[in-house]
Amino acid sequence: MKTSLFVRAGVFSLALLSSSPAWALSCDEIMNMVNVNVPANIIVQTMESSGEVFTSDAVRCLVNNAAPKEIVDTAKKMSASAQPADTEIVREDEPEVKKPAGGGDTSFEDEERIGEKRTKKDSFEDLPEEGEEKRTSKDGCGRQIEEAVDLYKAAKPLASSKVLFDLAEGGTCPNDASEIYYYLGRSLYELQMYHSAQYYFMQVVKKGPSDRFFDYALPKVVAIARLTGDDSELLRIVHKIPPDEYPRAAKNYLNYLMGVRLYDEDNLNEARRYFAQISTKSGDLYLKSKYFEGVIFNRTGKLKSAVKAFGDVVRDAKNVDIYTEQELAEVQALEDLALINVARIYYGIQRFDESSRYYSLVPRSSDYWPQALFEAAWANFMQNDLNLTLGQVLTVHSPFYAEDEFIPEATILRALTFFNLCEYNQVERELLAFEAKAKPMQDELKDFVKQYSTSEGKKLADQAFDAYFGGVKKETVLPKSMFLRFLRNQDLLALVKHLQMMEDEEKLINAQKSLWLDSVGAHLKTVFEEDRRRYKQRAGLVMLSEMARMSNYLGDLLTQSQIIRFEVVSAQRSDYQYKVANTDLAETTNRDQVDFATDVNFIFWPFNGEFWVDELGFYYYTEQGSCK
């Protein structure tokens, strides 16, 4: 199991694509694999995944033992002399401060730029709340805008949006375009046409802080992002807005998004600086920022600080103000993920008992409980509690989670556990069945991702998305549980939900009267057609990234499976030689009776193959093993 904590995929992502603990390989161990005919390419993969730094003596040993050339070359590449010098670590209490980074955009995103900074902040102080501007003169445009605003205030957003749209399309009021767009956005927002409203608010935001309606439009875009869970539009532009121009109503959220963007760019010091600016009174945003701080501390090797940050998330989750069901779900998920990440930190430093304790704190009601239980099984395996390990894996493999949880590594752990119990025939059966299922999955993933790997292919990512998420059913060996795992990536999930929202919104548009539908509605459907492709392209790129990661993950597991099966052959040969030399022992063994050992603290019931929800997590094997 890998101990990395976070793959940026929205704030609730688990680093789920993990492999078994890295093996520290010596020359003798490598030559043992060579001598039992493990393929050289598998040995090379094992060496590379181990992270081992080979000494000159180890390289010389491989050469002297006539190891295959590719193995020797890999050892040389991973030798101490080939490693880069350590970089200086910035002191934790004196983080390096740099100017806020920007970051480049690609494809269609290059076209958007935020306009000029405002020149006089105080010139906007008399702008009424929510952009309700008092006019000193009422020209033709002013009177029509005021009439539209009056319709909006009279709870007639449909009529208001029609008047404002006609003004915008007529082009007769260019000096009032921002005000028209702003109130058109508000009218559409009241109609629960959130994507349409976002489109018009963004027309104002793109004019930049110098526009008098910027401070009112940007918080509305933030509100829509909070409502839909999709912040992809804001992430495209947040780095183009000077932090001192953030509207007060949106300041915490924009600081958070800027931190996320910098984290994605691996600018961890600057990301942490933005997260630190988020108010402790900002509810779930504060918890998200603390969670990111924990991840950053862990990535920079400050494990105590990481544990403290995750502990703050668990503690403060019980005290934050929550206003919606969505916020409640996010806070609960953050609390669970913080516990899992603390458990992973302890696992990484080989304090497996503490790791097990933190995994056990994840509640059974959590969406992440099966994952926590599986990782706890690894911790118990490392403590040589093999029967508990098998019991926890049995829960993960139960029908309750078969359709929703994709944890193929559980089979590898189960096989390793039986290997340690010397149940070699069982190991062989487990791994052959695993390879028969996993190899076709990996092949499909690898071949599909390859189709879109070029720069031209990436431009067709919307087609990749439609291949699996479109209306036409695709023949596939990939299980539903794998796609549910992809949707743990919150960026992908948010885009999928946004596309569904657009579909529902288009139905709402089509349900309006023809006078509105043929004008405002027709234009909005044109906007939808273009935006739908953009959103699908974004979703497709995220999906392809997840698929590539899953393909590599399954490849690693298949390699581990083959290595274990080679080890089984070697162990069976040794076992056979031992039994031939000790025939009396073999006769005694055959007469042994199974003793179901029990613990005074538990009542044991035999397992009859049926699973009950109240038993999940409490299974315990009484396997004695065949080791002699």
Buried (B, 14 or more C-beta within 10 A) or exposed (E): BBBBBBBBBBBBBBBBBBBBBBBEBEBEBBBBBBEEEBBBEBBBBBBEBBEBEBBEEBBEBBBEBEBBEEBBBBBBEBBEEEEEEEEEEEEEEEBEEEEBEEEEBEBBBEEBEBBEEBEEEEEBEEBEEEBEBEEEEEEEBBEBBEBBBEBBEEEBBBBBBBBBBBBBEEEEBEEBBBBBBBBBBBBBBBBBBBBBBBBBBBBBBBBBBBBBBBBBBBBBBBBBBBBBBBBBBBBBBBBBBEBEBBBEBBBBBBBBBBBBBBBEBEBBBBBBBBBEBBEEEBBBBBBBBBBBBBBBBBBBEBBEBBBBBBBBBBEBBEEBEBEEEBBEBBBBBBBBBBBBBBBBBBBBEEBBEBBBBBBBBBEEEBBBBBBBBBBBBBBBBBBEBBBBBBBBBBBBBBEBBEEEBBBBBBBBBBBBBBBBBBBBEBBBEBBEEBBEEBBEBBEBBBEBBEEBEEEEBBEBBBBBBBBBBEEEEEEBBBBEBBBBBBBBBBBBBBBBBBBEBBEEBBEEBEEBEEEBBEBBBEBBBEBBEEBBEBBBBBBBBBBBBBBBBBBBBBBBBBBBBBBBBBBBBBBBEEBEEEEEEEEEEEEEEEEEEEEEEEEEEEEEEEBEEEBEEEBBBEBBBBBEEBEE
